[in-house]
């Protein structure tokens, strides 16, 4: 798959893909004899994984560490699991914080809905 196809498929820019590869977020992408990146399904799966992990808040350094460990094979299973478990805990805490913010917003919106209804009733009576 070409870099343009992967960009479209994964909703990323070519610069982002090159960056992911340069900093070790995805394993090196195979190249054609002409030196053009030739993304395999495995490469695309890595891009998707990285996108999901970045969206979840995982830092680039942690992801690069994870990929480096993955390349070491099964001897790194426990450490890779620790990285993911830690990220899950951080994400769960962030989600709880966001849930609380959402709850506060809902309460504030409800207050405004009540106040707007009162205001409308008062102004309709005056009309």
SULTAWO-V820374 format. One line per field, one symbol per residue. psi: psi as a letter, one per 40 degrees, with the letter a starting at -180 (. if undefined). A space follows every 10 residues. Layout:
psi=???
This chain:
psi=iiddddddde fiiddddddd ddeediihhi iideehhghi dddddddddd dddddeehid dddddddddd eeaeeedddd dddddddddd dddddddddd dddddddddd dddddddddd dddddd.
